[in-house]
C-alpha cells in the first residue's frame, strides 16, 4: 500500500507542477502578446510623427518660398498646431515605452 500511496502523491505533485508551468506559460504568452500590441502602437505613433515632421517641413518651405520671414514661419498658427501635435505624440510614445519597460521588467 505504501508504494501505491507514493505513486498517487507523485502523480499529484506532477500534475500540480504541470498546472503551475501551464499558468506560467500562459502568463508569458499574454505578456508577449501585449508587448507585440504595444510595439505595433509605437510604430503607428512613429509613422504619425514622421508625417507631422514632413507636414511642418513642407509648410515651412512653402512659406519661405512665398517670401515669409523666419519669424513669421515660427509664429504661424498651422506650424504651431502641428508642433503641439508632435509634442502630444512624443508624450504618448514616452508613456508607451514606460509601460513596455514595466512589462519587460516583470519578466
C-alpha positions in Angstrom: 0.0 0.0 0.0 2.9 2.4 0.7 4.0 2.1 -3.0 0.6 2.9 -4.3 0.3 5.9 -1.9 3.7 7.2 -3.1 2.7 6.9 -6.7 -0.5 8.8 -6.0 1.4 11.6 -4.2 4.0 11.7 -7.0 1.2 11.9 -9.6 -0.5 14.8 -7.7 2.8 16.6 -7.4 3.5 16.1 -11.1 0.0 17.4 -12.0 0.4 20.5 -9.7 3.8 21.2 -11.3 2.3 20.9 -14.8 -0.5 23.2 -13.9 1.9 25.8 -12.5 4.0 25.5 -15.6 1.0 25.9 -17.8 -0.1 29.0 -15.9 3.4 30.5 -16.2 3.5 29.8 -19.9 0.0 31.3 -20.4 1.0 34.4 -18.5 4.2 34.7 -20.5 2.2 34.4 -23.7 -0.1 37.2 -22.6 2.8 39.4 -21.8 4.4 38.8 -25.2 1.1 39.5 -26.9 0.7 42.7 -25.0 4.3 43.7 -25.9 3.6 43.0 -29.6 0.4 45.1 -29.5 2.4 47.9 -27.9 5.2 47.7 -30.4 2.6 48.0 -33.2 1.1 51.0 -31.5 4.6 52.5 -31.2 5.2 52.0 -34.9 1.9 53.8 -35.6 3.0 56.7 -33.4 6.3 56.8 -35.1 4.6 57.0 -38.5 2.3 59.8 -37.3 5.3 61.7 -36.0 7.1 61.2 -39.3 4.1 62.5 -41.2 3.8 65.6 -38.9 7.5 66.4 -39.3 7.0 66.2 -43.1 4.0 68.5 -42.9 5.8 71.0 -40.8 8.8 71.0 -43.2 6.6 71.3 -46.2 4.7 74.2 -44.6 7.9 76.0 -43.6 9.5 75.6 -47.1 6.3 76.7 -48.8 6.1 79.8 -46.6 9.8 80.6 -47.2 9.3 80.2 -51.0 6.5 82.7 -50.7 8.8 85.2 -49.1 7.7 84.8 -45.5 10.3 85.7 -42.8 11.6 83.1 -40.5 9.9 84.9 -37.6 6.6 84.7 -39.3 7.1 81.0 -40.1 7.9 80.3 -36.4 4.7 82.1 -35.3 2.4 80.6 -38.0 -0.7 79.1 -36.3 -0.6 76.0 -38.5 3.0 75.3 -37.7 2.2 75.8 -34.0 -0.7 73.4 -34.2 1.5 70.8 -35.9 4.2 71.2 -33.3 1.7 70.8 -30.5 0.6 67.5 -32.1 4.2 66.4 -32.3 4.6 67.1 -28.6 1.5 65.2 -27.7 2.5 62.2 -29.8 6.0 62.2 -28.2 4.4 62.2 -24.8 2.2 59.3 -25.8 5.2 57.4 -27.2 7.2 58.1 -23.9 4.3 56.7 -21.8 4.0 53.6 -24.1 7.8 53.0 -23.8 7.5 53.2 -20.0 4.6 50.7 -20.0 6.7 48.3 -22.2 9.6 48.6 -19.9 7.4 47.8 -16.9 6.1 44.7 -18.6 9.7 43.6 -19.6 10.9 44.2 -16.0 8.2 42.0 -14.6 9.6 39.0 -16.5 
